[in-house]
Amino acid sequence: MTEEANVVKASDRSVGTTQGTSPLLALLGFAFWRMKGAFEREAGVSIGTWFTLALLAREDGLSQGELSQRFEVDPSRVTRLSQRLEREGLLRKERDREDNRVVRMYLTEKGRGLIEGLSKRRERFDQHISELLSPEELGELRRMLGMLAEATKDWRR
């Protein structure tokens, strides 16, 4: 049995490659969903909430459109997420002064406090990952994932 088959077999609940599914795509997808779930359990917030608040902590005042483009997600998803975060008091939205069509998002004190408070949990998550991979392996994984993301960003557009 190959190493790849061992990984799939060892972690299989639903990774069994169905007809027409790439074994690589199945592994990437399974790893993504497992890591996403582990991060959300560790942090106590959804990955979308984390990324949005963390990005606004660095670049307060992003528009919903800019956030949609950065994450390559449908604008309606960003709208729903921002509405929820606004209801929870984590961000506030304002119309752009120069272009009334644009909605900008700003962290509230509560949102800033939440993201700062979660930094230890994110560090703990990162520590768990670094215990699984050597620094060289982690660097290579980052390099390869970055290369795949860059190479596939414009496929079929």
N, C-alpha and C positions, 0 to 999 in steps of 0.2 A: 504494500500500500504506500502511495507517495505521501510526502510530508503534507501536501495540500489536502489530500483526502483525509489524512489523520486529523487535521485542523477542523475540517468540515464535520467529520464523524464525531469528534470529541465535543464539538459545540453544537451539534445538530439538535434542533427541535423542529425547525422549519427551513433549514438551509439546504436541505437536499435539493440539488439542482434539478429543477423541472425542465422538461423538454424546452429547448429554445433559450434557456437562461445560461448565460456565461458563468462558468465556475468562479471566475475572478469577480464578476459583478455580484454574484451571490455572496461571496466572502466580504467584499467591500460593504455591501448593504447590511449584512448581518453585523459586521463589526461596528458600522455606524449606529445602528439601532441599539445595540448593546451599550456602546459608549455613551450615547445620548441618554439612555435610561439611567445609567450609572451616574452620569453628571447631574441629571435632574434630581435623583435621590440624594446625592451628596450636597448639592446646592440648595435644594428645597424650592427651586423655581424652574419654570420651563426654560429650555434652551433659547427660545425666541425672546423671552423676557430678559434673560441674562445678556444676550448679545445686544439687544436694543439699549438696555440701561448702560452697559459697559461702553458702547459706542457713543452714546450721548454724554457719558462722563468725560470722554476725550474730546468730543466735538459737539458740544451743546448747540442746539438750534438747527440741527439737520432737518430737512424737509422729509415728509413721508415719502415723496418720490425718490429722494436721494437714498433713503434707507432701503426702499424697494430695489433700487438698482444695485446697491452694495451687496445685498443678500440674494439677488437674482430671484426674487419671489414676486408673486402677483401683488399689485398695489392694494387690492381688496384685503389681502391677508394683513398687510401693514396697517391698513385702516382699522380693521377689527382689533388687532393687537394694541394699537395706540389708544383706541377707545377704552379697552379694558384697563390699560395701565393708567389712563386718565381717571377712570372711575375709582381705581384703587389709590389714587392720590400720588402716584409715582412720577407722573409727568404732567405737564400742561401744554396745551397746544395754542398757537396764535397764528393768525393770518399774517403772511409776509407783508410788510409795509409797502414794498414796491410792486408786488404782484399778488393781488388778492386771491388768486387761484391756488397759491402755494400755502400749505399748512406746515408750520415749523413746530418742532417739538423741543421742549426744555425740561430737564430734570427738576423735580421739586426737591426740597430738603429731604423729604421722606425717601424719594427715589435715590438721591445721592447717598443717604445713610444706608439704604439697603444694599446698594452695590459695594460700598466700602465695607460693610459688615460681611458680605459674602466672599470677600477676597481670600480669607483664610480657608474657606471651604473649597474654593477653586484651587488654591495652592495644595490642599490635601488631595484633591482629585489628581492634579498634576504629579504629585508625589507617588500616588498609587501606580500611575502609568510609568513613571521613571524607575519604579522597582521591577517592572516587567521587562524593560528594554534597557540595554546599555546606552550610554550617551551617543556612541557611534550608530547604533541601530535606530535610535530616536531621530538623530540627524538625517540618516538615510531615509527613514520613513517620511519625514517632513519634506525632504527633497523630492522623493518619488511622488508623493501626493500632490505637491505643488506643480510638478511637471505634468501629471495627468490632468489636473484642474486647468492648467494653462492650455494644454494641447486640445482639450475637448470643449473649451468655452464657446467656440463659434461653429461647432459641428451642426450642420443642417439648419442654419439660420438663414 
